[in-house]
Amino acid sequence: MGLRWSDSLDIALDLMELHPEVDPMQLHFTELAKWVIALDNFDDDPQHCGERVLEAIQLAWIAEVD
């Protein structure tokens, strides 16, 4: 089974690998959602995403960068 919206840390790690030049603090949620949905191993309903989910992914990414 692939990644789900609740897998915020795993998603953040994948995004870090794909977009190492990106500052996650400057990333808009609309773009973040598109990137998550585009991940090869993402396997969840794109409609089940909300601001809190995206914020959790962004915060996990920020924590890993620091």
VENBEL-V987230 format. One record per residue. N is the residue number from 1. RES is the residue in one small letter. PSI is psi in degrees with one decimal (999 if undefined). Layout:
n: (N:N)
res: (RES:RES)
psi: (PSI:PSI)
This chain:
n: (1:2:3:4:5:6:7:8:9:10:11:12:13:14:15:16:17:18:19:20:21:22:23:24:25:26:27:28:29:30:31:32:33:34:35:36:37:38:39:40:41:42:43:44:45:46:47:48:49:50:51:52:53:54:55:56:57:58:59:60:61:62:63:64:65:66)
res: (m:g:l:r:w:s:d:s:l:d:i:a:l:d:l:m:e:l:h:p:e:v:d:p:m:q:l:h:f:t:e:l:a:k:w:v:i:a:l:d:n:f:d:d:d:p:q:h:c:g:e:r:v:l:e:a:i:q:l:a:w:i:a:e:v:d)
psi: (143.0:-169.8:145.2:164.2:-30.9:-10.2:55.4:-42.3:-45.6:-39.4:-45.9:-42.0:-41.3:-42.6:-36.9:-40.8:-39.8:-28.1:62.6:-20.8:-7.1:135.1:111.2:-20.6:-19.1:2.3:131.1:144.2:-33.3:-42.1:-40.8:-45.7:-43.0:-42.6:-40.5:-48.2:-31.9:-11.2:136.4:-35.8:12.9:127.6:64.8:168.0:119.3:-25.7:-12.0:22.1:136.8:178.6:-38.9:-37.7:-46.9:-36.4:-39.6:-40.3:-45.7:-44.3:-38.1:-40.1:-45.7:-43.6:-37.3:-31.6:-38.7:999)
